[in-house]
Amino acid sequence: MEKLLHERLQQYSTDDSSFGILDGTRISALYASETKAIADEIEHYYIPRPRFEDGKPVQFGDDIEHPDTGDKCVIQSINIFNDGKYCFALQGTAGSAHYMKDEFVKRPAPKVLDADGVEIKVGDTVYPTYGIYQGILSNVLDADDEAAILIDVGNSFEKYARTALTHELPVFDANGERICKGDTVWDLDSGERLHVEEFVNRECGLVQCSNEEDGDCEDHDARRLTHREPDSLEKLRDDLYTLAARDDGDIEVEIVIFADRLTALIERGA
């Protein structure tokens, strides 16, 4: 547990060695008696407060986990009684929270968010966005801040990173990459650059995209879209110039690759 300044100074005052303090441009050494005097002075004005489990004092406006309900609450005021017990008045309709002497306060557990920023809770149904269970509806058995444990339709357990899960049925392009609203994609047939606007039918993989030239929208089959810019005669030309500028004399393999790319472009009618 992290100790407060006056607690650390009290500890240092019991050591035989002196304690160094960095003072901007110099370090001055204090004797144990001087260290204790500073600690006593700080403690004289210090108002004890309840602490979190890491030792840090609770402050007004802090988020806490209610000791009885487990709900997330916000501290409005702190009351400390003579017997060491304490009580928080909480904002809103949360009421109050009571603690025994020296009982630690818990912070609320961080939310576990999926790839779209939606909170993942135990019992949710989600879809993995990659791997052998890609797109298969799964149940969340347990969740923490790093991953969610899933059960797939075959009753086998898998663990996925939270950012690889989504609550909505995912739609994938021709390369198996997930399509999201706002993505830039290319039509494999025309090579046209498109902007993803909406999902018309997730089950059928039907995506509405706008043309960047005139903004007109059309429905597209996700299987004929790609996030990878398709090859073009312009790209092939630029790559040939780059190859011609090389001086290593080992270009036979590259020539074959360029020939294959050119053949594919001819067949596509680019």
N, C-alpha and C positions, 0 to 999 in steps of 0.2 A: 504494500500500500504506500502511495506517495505521501510523504510527510510535508507539513506546512513549514514556512520559514522559521517561525519561532521554535517549532519542534526540532528542526534540524540544528538550530543554534544551541538548543539545550543539550542535544546529543554531543555536539562538538565540544561543549564546555566541560564534558567529563573526560575528554581525551587529554593526554599529556602534551601533545603537539599543539602548536598554534594554528589558527585558522586564517587562511588568506582570503582577502576580499578584493575583487577586481573593481577599481575605481576609475573607470574611463581610461586614464593614461598610466596608472600605476597599480601595483598590488601592495597593500599594507597588511601586515600580520597583526592579529589580535591574540592576546593571551586568553587562556580559558576563562579567567574571571571577567574579562571584558566581553567575551562572547556571551556569557551567562547574563551579564547586566543588560545587554541589548535584547536578548531573548525575553527576559523578565519584563522589560519595558513594552515590547510588542504584545506580550501576553496580557499585560495590564489593560490594554485597550481592546483586546480581541474579544469579540462576541462569539462564543461557540455556536457552530451551525451543524446540522446533520450533514453527513457525507455520503457521496456515492461510493460504490464498491471499490473504486480505484483510489479513494482517499480525498478526492477533490470536494470542497464544500458545495452544498446546494445553494443556488442563487434564485432570486425572484425571477419568474418567467421561464425557468427551466422546465423541460419536458421530463416527466417521470412515469413509471409504470405503477398504477394503483396497487397497493399491497393486497387488497382484498379481491378486486375484480380483474386485475391484469390489464385494464384499459389504459390508454395513453391519456395523461392529464397534464395541465400546466399549473405551476405553483403561482398563487396570487399573494399569499403571505405565510409567514412562518411563526409559530408559537412554540416557545420552549418553556417547560414547566420546571419547578424546583427539584423534582425527583429525577430529572434527566430525560423524561419522556418528551415527545414533541408531536406537533400536529401541523399539517399544512391545510390552509384554506385554498381550494382549487377554483380555477376560473370556470365560468359557465355553470352548468347544472351538475358538475361532478361531485359537489359537496366538499368533503374533507377526507384526509388520510391521516391515520394515527400510527405512531411508531413507539417501540420501547426504547429505553436508554441504550445508546451505542448501536442501535439497529441501522444497518446500511440501507440506503435508498437505491432502488433499481432504476436504471434508464430504460426507456421503452426499446424493444427489439427493433432494429432497422427493418423497413419494408423490403421485401424481396420483389423486384420488378422484372418483368419479362422483356423481350427485345423491343416491345412497343411502349414500355413504361407503365404497363398495367400490373398491379400488385398480384403476386402469386400467393395463394392460400392453400392449405391442406384441403383436399377434396375437390379442387378445381380440375377441370379437364383442359389439357393443353396439347399442343402439337410441337414435336421437335422439328427444327428447321434443317437438320443435317443428319448424316449417319444412316444406318440401316433401318431405323424407325422414322425416317424423315416423313413428315406429314401424317403419321399415324396417331389417332386420338389416344391420349394417355391420361391416367389419373395421378395427381400429385399426392404422394404418401407422406412426404416430409419436406420441409423447405428451410434453408438458412440463407445467409447473405451471399453465398457463393453459388449454390446449385440447388436443384430440386430433384428428389428421387422419384422416378416415374414407374408406373406399371403399364406395359403395353398390352395389346389385345391378346398376346400369347401368354400372359401371366409371367413374363420374365422381367426382372428388375434392372433398370438402367439409371445412370446418373448423368444429368446434363447440366451444363452451365446455364444459369438463368437467362443469359442473353441469347441462348440458342432455343428458347421456348417462346411460343406465342399462343394467345387464347383464341385467335382467329384461324380458320383453316388457311394454311399458307398456299400461295400460288407460286410455282417455280417456272423459270424460263427454260430454254432448250438445253442449257448447261447445268441445270439443277440448282441454280442460284435463286434465292427467294426474291420475288418481286414485291416492292412496297410502293405505296402511293408517293408520288413525287420523284420516283426514279427516272433516270434517263436510260432508254433502251433503244435497240435497233431492230428493225424488221429484217429477218434473215432472207426473205425473198426479194425485197426491194432495196435493202441497205439503208432505208430511210431512218433518220434519227427521230425518236418519239419521246414524249413526256407522259408518264403514267398519271392519269387523272382519277379513275375510279375502278372498282372491281364490279363488273356487271353480274357475273356468276362465278363464285369461287369454286363451286363443285365442278363446273365445266371448264374452268381455267380461262374464262372470257374477261378480257381486260380492255377498258376504254382508255385510249391514248390520243393525245393531241399532236398534230403535226407542227413542228417548230417554225415552219415557213409561214403558214397562214392561220394556225391555231385551230383548224378544223379537227373535230373529234371523230374517231371511228373505233369500232370494236375489233380487237385482235385476239387471236389464239395465242396464249402464253407460250405454248410449245414452239411457236415460230418467232419468238422474241429472244433477244440476248442482251446481257449487260456489257458484253465485249464488243467493241467497235469492229465491225466486219472489215475484211481486207478490201482494198480498192486499188484501182490502177495508179492513183496518185501516191498511195502508200508504197506500192510496189516500185514505182519510179524513184521515190526518195530513198528507199532501201538499196536500190541498185546503184545510185550515186554514192551512197555510203560505202558499199562494197567496192566500187571502183577506186575509191580513195585509199583503200587499204593496201599495204605493201608487204603482206606476209606470204603471198604466192600460194596460199592454201585455200582456194575458193571452190574446189570441185563440188564438195557437199552442198555449199550454199547455192550453187548454180542449179542443182537438182531441185532444191527446195523452192527456188524462185520459179522454176519451170512448173512445178506442181501448183504453186499459187496462181500463176498465170492461167493454167488449164482450168482451175476452179472458177476463176473470174470469167473466163470465156463461156464456160458452161452455165454460169449464173446469168450471163448476158450483161455484166457490168460494163 
